[in-house]
Amino acid sequence: MLQAVMTAPGRIEIREVPEPEAGKEQVLIKIKRIGVCGSDIHVYHGKHPFTTYPVVQGHEVSGQVLGVGPDVSGIREGDKVTIQPQVVCGKCFACRHHQYHICDELKVMGFQTAGMASELFAVDAERVLTLPEKISYDQGAMVEPLAVGVHALQRGGEVHGKKILILGAGPIGNLTAQAAKGLGADMVMITDISAYRLDTAAECGIDHCINTATDDLGARIADAFGPDRADLTLECVGINETMDQAVHCARKGTDIIVVGVFQEKATVDLGLVQDRELRLIGTLMYQKSDFLAAIELIEKGKIRLDPLISNHFDFKDYAAAYEYIETNRDKCLKVIIKGAGWRYGDNSSND
């Protein structure tokens, strides 16, 4: 089968490798779609601190089941599925207390262990979630980033009826904002300095889309939310500027959820955090319940995914997909790579 291997920063090779087989408790999946995310790009640039080369990427995926192991139940050949890309120990404190997503030995497929950038992929059945037939393979590959947003929001408690501020309108910020709307938030504001990303957020139904390069954020928050401002703030960029905005604009006694991945050590005004009794809450990945909630939001039509998809690339053009992202940063949100599994069966009308 074909497999995309990143052999070094900026170098991707398509190789022919042996086909995997499903173990007793595993599922063999024909990969249909692979989403490229910001963390993948960090690896491409050689700037991911926890990834070594060579590495097979791919952690935002959808596919079709080709076979199941003898000890697998609830999943059948032909099912449309997505994969929760975590490998955990099952023994540490976090795993024993239903927090496996922060396992002490956590490995993520595509970073610390092999990802799904292959025609076929064998994976433990407990990491496989079936998708409703009405959800397309494109949509299925975006369940994972949407689950990031769902989990982040729930770190701040009940979403329904709240006024929510989201800093950063990239794919994660956009999907977090949409998830907030879908989960019943009263009003959602999203910010960015990219007119394209803000226009996309508006197309996706976000109530207030604010360009902080030209607008006074504090004034716009007061105009939209009133004197009580936002009930919950989520930082979805991972830079000091937006973290500073989050701390300065938060209402006293409220939560700030740190979603963005910081490449460098952040500088936070802890004096202001203390004075206002703010709570800074980290969020990492997701659990199965977040995937299920994300799938339900898509199935119910509460999430618009098509506006986020900037382009598609064939599997053999894996490297070209990264080059496209590099040269179209200002107008690129989500690039989808089509799986090369056509050699392993039919291409459905919903492919």
C-alpha positions, -999 to 999 in steps of 0.1 A, spaced: 0 0 0 10 36 -3 21 57 27 32 93 31 63 96 52 78 129 63 115 120 64 127 154 75 113 189 79 99 200 45 104 165 29 75 141 22 79 108 3 52 85 -10 64 49 -3 51 15 -10 49 -4 23 33 -38 35 -4 -38 41 -14 -40 78 -38 -66 92 -64 -61 119 -55 -78 152 -81 -95 173 -94 -63 188 -87 -41 159 -104 -26 128 -88 -23 93 -98 10 77 -95 23 42 -85 60 47 -107 83 27 -99 118 39 -70 133 59 -71 169 72 -40 189 76 -39 209 108 -16 236 123 3 211 144 11 191 112 26 223 97 47 228 128 62 193 122 67 203 85 88 233 97 107 212 122 92 232 151 72 205 169 90 198 202 76 163 206 80 148 171 110 131 155 116 120 119 107 100 100 71 103 109 38 93 93 13 121 99 -25 121 97 -47 124 128 -78 141 113 -94 114 92 -124 95 80 -126 62 63 -144 30 55 -141 -3 74 -125 -31 54 -123 -57 81 -127 -63 118 -109 -86 142 -127 -116 157 -131 -99 191 -146 -67 178 -183 -60 182 -205 -30 171 -184 -22 140 -190 -38 107 -173 -40 73 -185 -11 52 -191 13 81 -181 49 77 -159 59 106 -135 83 121 -107 77 146 -98 91 180 -60 94 176 -48 88 211 -26 60 224 -27 58 262 -13 36 289 -45 28 309 -26 26 341 -16 61 353 -36 83 376 -53 102 348 -63 70 329 -76 54 361 -97 84 368 -114 88 334 -90 114 321 -71 93 296 -68 123 273 -41 136 296 -24 102 301 11 104 316 23 84 286 1 100 260 11 95 224 -8 110 195 -10 93 161 9 113 136 33 128 161 47 104 186 34 73 169 24 64 133 -5 84 119 -30 76 93 -15 90 61 -17 56 44 -41 38 21 -50 14 50 -47 17 87 -52 -9 115 -63 5 148 -78 -6 181 -116 -8 178 -120 13 210 -106 43 191 -130 39 162 -163 58 160 -190 51 134 -204 81 114 -240 85 103 -244 79 66 -255 115 60 -221 128 72 -197 130 42 -161 119 44 -150 155 42 -171 162 73 -159 131 90 -123 142 88 -133 174 106 -149 157 136 -115 157 154 -108 194 153 -145 201 162 -141 178 192 -112 200 203 -136 229 204 -163 209 222 -139 198 249 -125 233 253 -160 248 258 -170 222 283 -139 230 304 -157 262 311 -189 245 323 -224 249 309 -224 267 275 -262 272 271 -272 308 275 -237 322 278 -221 351 260 -188 338 247 -157 355 234 -133 336 212 -99 351 203 -86 337 169 -107 328 139 -85 300 125 -100 265 120 -100 257 158 -113 291 167 -140 290 140 -151 254 150 -151 263 187 -173 293 180 -197 272 159 -197 246 186 -207 272 211 -236 283 189 -246 247 184 -245 240 221 -269 269 228 -247 299 236 -267 331 237 -242 351 217 -207 345 203 -180 370 193 -149 360 175 -118 381 167 -89 380 143 -67 403 122 -75 385 90 -105 398 71 -108 365 52 -110 344 84 -136 369 98 -156 368 67 -156 330 69 -167 331 105 -196 354 95 -205 330 67 -206 302 94 -231 322 114 -210 337 142 -228 367 157 -200 392 160 -167 391 139 -143 417 151 -110 428 135 -87 437 163 -63 454 139 -88 482 133 -114 479 161 -112 486 198 -119 452 213 -131 465 247 -155 489 231 -169 462 207 -174 438 236 -193 464 256 -214 472 225 -223 435 218 -225 420 253 -233 450 274 -216 461 306 -213 426 320 -192 416 290 -184 379 282 -192 350 305 -164 329 291 -133 336 271 -113 312 249 -78 320 235 -74 300 203 -42 315 188 -14 307 212 5 341 212 11 367 239 -10 394 221 -42 374 223 -35 361 258 -30 397 269 -64 406 253 -80 377 271 -68 388 305 -75 425 300 -110 420 285 -123 393 309 -149 402 334 -138 397 370 -142 362 383 -146 345 349 -128 317 332 -102 319 303 -98 287 285 -63 283 269 -69 265 236 -41 279 214 -7 260 214 20 283 225 53 278 206 72 300 231 68 306 268 39 330 274 40 362 294 8 366 314 -1 395 336 -6 374 367 -11 405 389 -42 412 369 -53 375 370 -50 376 408 -66 410 412 -97 400 391 -98 364 404 -96 351 369 -92 314 363 -68 303 335 -78 268 324 -58 246 301 -74 222 276 -58 193 257 -74 172 231 -107 154 239 -125 123 250 -149 100 233 -179 120 246 -165 151 228 -163 132 195 -198 119 199 -211 155 207 -192 168 176 -207 141 154 -242 150 167 -237 187 160 -227 179 124 -255 155 119 -281 180 132 -268 206 107 -256 229 135 -220 232 121 -210 246 87 -179 229 75 -178 236 37 -167 272 41 -136 261 60 -123 237 33 -98 257 12 -87 229 -12 -84 192 -19 -53 173 -29 -48 137 -41 -28 114 -19 1 113 -44 3 151 -41 7 151 -3 37 174 -5 19 198 -28 -8 202 -2 18 216 23 33 238 -4 -2 252 -11 -7 260 26 27 278 27 19 300 -2 -18 307 7 -16 314 44 -38 344 43 -67 326 26 -63 290 37 -82 274 66 -85 236 60 -68 215 33 -81 180 28 -61 151 13 -81 124 -5 -71 89 5 -55 66 -21 -76 36 -11 -94 34 -44 -73 3 -51 -91 -14 -22 -127 -12 -33 -156 10 -45 -157 47 -43 -192 55 -29 -213 84 -41 -206 101 -8 -168 98 -12 
